[in-house]
Amino acid sequence: MTVTVSVENLSVVYDDFRALDAASVQVEAGESFGLVGESGSGKSTLLRAIAGLAPVSEGAIRVQGRELHGARRDKAFYRAVQMVFQDPYGSLHPRQTVDRQLVEPLAIHGIGDGERRILKALDEVGLGSGFRFRYPHQLSGGQRQRVAIARALILEPSILLLDEPTSALDASVQAEVLNLLEQVRRDRKLTFLMVSHDLGVVTHMCERLAVMQGGRVVERLTSADLVAGRIAEDYTRNLMVASKGFRRKSA
C-alpha cells in the first residue's frame, strides 16, 4: 500500500509546554486510521499540525509524498486535504446560509459548476435542496455537522482529517453521522485520519490506530487487536476500560 500521510518525529511546543513530543504515524491510501488518548494527549494537536494550524518545532510531515514546511498550506493542499472539526456550532458562520458556506470554498479555489456540486454534496450527506438557504441556527446539531462534512467534500478531497466529529452530538445522532462518514469513505475511496476519545467509535471506523499519551505515541495496533485484548501497554488497557460505549468482544 502507498503511504499517503507520513508524520515523523513531530514536535509542537507552546511556550514551555510540549504538546507533541517526537510523534510518528503513517497512514496508507484509502485507510481509516485512528488517534486515541485522554484529553491533552496530543491527538488533536497532531491533526492540527498536519492542517497547518499548529506550529511545528521539529520533525517532518509528508502528504502524498510531498513534504510540508511551516504553517502555510497552498490551495493544492486544501484541494486534497480537508478537515472536519469537533464543534458544528462553531465551525459554521452563524450569519451565512448553507448555500453561501458551500459556495465559499468553490470561489476560493476558482471552481465552477457550483450548482451541481452543491446539490450533490447536500444529497451525499442526507440533506435535500430545501436546506440550501437555511441558517445554522435553523438546523439541529447533526444537520450542522452534515453541512460541515458537505463543505469538506465539495472540493472533492482525497484525505479527511476528522477531529472528534461526533463527540458534540447526541448519542442517537452520532451513529447516523458515523455511518454517513463510512459510506462516503467507501464511495469516494477516501483516506481518513480520525481523532476520538471513544474506543468504540475507533474500532467501528478505523482499521488501525495509534494510542497517544503526553504528546507521544505509546502503542500502535489494529482495531482487531484492541477488541481481542491483544494490548501491550497498561495505558491502553485503562483507556479501554474508561471509554464509555466500548464493549470488549470475545476473541
Rosetta blueprint (number, residue, H / E / L):
1 M L
2 T L
3 V E
4 T E
5 V E
6 S E
7 V E
8 E E
9 N E
10 L E
11 S E
12 V E
13 V E
14 Y E
15 D L
16 D L
17 F E
18 R E
19 A E
20 L E
21 D E
22 A E
23 A E
24 S E
25 V E
26 Q E
27 V E
28 E E
29 A L
30 G L
31 E L
32 S E
33 F E
34 G E
35 L E
36 V E
37 G L
38 E L
39 S L
40 G L
41 S L
42 G L
43 K H
44 S H
45 T H
46 L H
47 L H
48 R H
49 A H
50 I H
51 A L
52 G L
53 L L
54 A L
55 P L
56 V L
57 S L
58 E E
59 G E
60 A E
61 I E
62 R E
63 V E
64 Q L
65 G L
66 R E
67 E E
68 L E
69 H L
70 G L
71 A L
72 R L
73 R L
74 D L
75 K H
76 A H
77 F H
78 Y H
79 R H
80 A H
81 V E
82 Q E
83 M E
84 V E
85 F L
86 Q L
87 D L
88 P L
89 Y L
90 G L
91 S L
92 L L
93 H L
94 P L
95 R L
96 Q L
97 T L
98 V H
99 D H
100 R H
101 Q H
102 L H
103 V H
104 E H
105 P H
106 L H
107 A H
108 I H
109 H L
110 G L
111 I L
112 G L
113 D L
114 G H
115 E H
116 R H
117 R H
118 I H
119 L H
120 K H
121 A H
122 L H
123 D H
124 E H
125 V L
126 G L
127 L L
128 G L
129 S H
130 G H
131 F H
132 R L
133 F L
134 R L
135 Y L
136 P H
137 H H
138 Q H
139 L L
140 S L
141 G H
142 G H
143 Q H
144 R H
145 Q H
146 R H
147 V H
148 A H
149 I H
150 A H
151 R H
152 A H
153 L H
154 I L
155 L L
156 E L
157 P L
158 S L
159 I E
160 L E
161 L E
162 L E
163 D E
164 E L
165 P L
166 T L
167 S L
168 A L
169 L L
170 D L
171 A H
172 S H
173 V H
174 Q H
175 A H
176 E H
177 V H
178 L H
179 N H
180 L H
181 L H
182 E H
183 Q H
184 V H
185 R H
186 R H
187 D H
188 R H
189 K L
190 L L
191 T E
192 F E
193 L E
194 M E
195 V E
196 S E
197 H L
198 D L
199 L H
200 G H
201 V H
202 V H
203 T H
204 H H
205 M H
206 C L
207 E L
208 R E
209 L E
210 A E
211 V E
212 M E
213 Q E
214 G L
215 G L
216 R E
217 V E
218 V E
219 E E
220 R E
221 L E
222 T E
223 S H
224 A H
225 D H
226 L H
227 V H
228 A H
229 G L
230 R L
231 I L
232 A L
233 E L
234 D H
235 Y H
236 T H
237 R H
238 N H
239 L H
240 M H
241 V H
242 A H
243 S L
244 K L
245 G L
246 F L
247 R L
248 R L
249 K L
250 S L
251 A L
